[in-house]
């Protein structure tokens, strides 16, 4: 399956830069997948932006997220920053990365980031042989920042909507 995405609409002229910057600084979050019985299941993953707004994460085949994504590729990833009180959610489709050249390129990026202290898998893992890669292709990315004003809680929101095209 081949998937392409393009930005359809943004909530403001600053949305792209604000969301991209936040996601680069916050690669760890929770991914939610859908089990066969419709139950939502979440786990913590680290993501890496492998191309514009396409995010890749590693997992093992034995995990429930792997099983769930094979049955239903719809996922949601959310990252949160306590200091700025900002959350960003990516709603999209997760696709197994199968092209060996692409896998090798992603692993080079993961190793380079690991050398800089940014972990995309557990820092205790030395070999990637047991891991597989999924890329999340977004349908929508939504960011909300909460802050308190004298008048009460305020929110500031940014979003990017994408056209997603799938072909064989």
N, C-alpha and C positions, 0 to 999 in steps of 0.2 A: 504494500500500500504506500502510495506517495501522498504526502500532505504538504500543502503550501498555505501560508497565512499572509495576509496583508492587513494593514491598519485601515479600518473602515471609518472610525470616528473616535475623536477624543473629547473629553469634557472641557478642556482648555488647552491653550497653546503650550502650557508648561507640563501637561500630564506625562508626556513621553519621558522627558528628562527627570522629573520627580520620581516616577515609578522605577525607571531604570536605575537611578542612583540608589534608591532604597533597596532594591533587590540585590544589587551588587554588594551592599554593606550587610545584608541579612540573608545569607544563603541557607540558614537552618530554619526549619519550620515543620509543620504537620501536613502530611498528605492524607486525604480522605478518598477511599475507594468504596465501591459498592459490591457487597457479597452477593452470591446467587440468590439468597433469600430476600434481597433488598436492604439488608442491614448496612448501615454506614460503618466503616472501620477506618481508624486513623492510626498513623504511626509517624515518628519523627524521621525526616530525611534531610540531607544536605543537597542543595541543587547547584548547578553550574550553568550559567548562560552560555550556550554553545553557538548561538547565532541570535540575531536581534529578536528578543522576547521568546526564544525557544530555550527551555530549561531542561537539563538532563540530570537524572539522579541514578544512583546505583542501588541494587538490591540483590538478594539471592533468590534462586528459583523456588526455594522451600518456603518463602514468606507468603503470608496471606495477601499482601498487596500484589505480588506477582500473579497469583491465582485469580484474584479479583479483576485485575486489569485485563487478563486474557479473556475473561467472560464479559466484561463491560469496561471499555477504555475511558469512560468518563471519570475525571478526577478533579479534585480541588486541592490546592496547596495554599497554606496561609503562613505568613511570617509576621512577627510582632516585635515592636521595639517599645520596651517599658518606659524608657526615658522620654521619648518624643510622643508616646501614646499613639503610635501609628501602626496600623495593620494593613497588609496588602494581601489580597486573595487572587489567585490565578485559577480560573475555571477553564478546563480544557480537555483535550484528548491526549492520553498517553500511548505512545507507540514504541514497541521494542526496537532498539537499534540493532540491525543485523549486518549492515555493511561493514566488513572488517577494516577497511581504510578509515571510515568514519569512527569506528570504535577506537582504533589506534590514535587518531587525532584527539579524541576526547580524553583518552587516558594520559596523553602528553600534557594536556591542559590541567587535568586533575593532579598529576604529579608536580607540575610547576606551582600550582596553588598550594599544594601541601607543603612545599618548600618555603612558602611565604606564611605558613601557619593557618591557611584556610582549608579546613577539612571537608571533603565531600563524602567520605566514609569514615569509619572509626579510625583514629590515629594508630590503633594497634594492628591494623591490617597491613601486611607487607606485600601480599600478592593479590592480584585482581582476578585470578583464574576462576574463583567460585562466584564472581559477581557478573551481573548483566546490567545493561543500561536501558533506561527508558527516557524518551524525550517527551516533554509536555508541550503540545501545540495549543496556545491559548485561544479561547473564544472571547474571553473577557478578562481584563485585569482591573480590579477595583481597589482603591486605596482610601482609607478613612483615617483622619487624625482627629483626636478628641482633645479638647482643652476646656478649662474652666474659666468662665468670665464672671463678672459680678452678677450678671443676670442668670447664671446657671451654666449648664454644660452646652458647649457649642461643638459642631463637627465641621470638618472641611473635607470634601470628597473630590477625588480625581478618578477618572476611568478611561480605559482604552478598549474599544470594541474591535474585533477582528473578523474579516471574512476568512472562512476556513474552507479549503477545497480539497477533496479527497479523490484520488484516482488510483486505478490498479496498475 
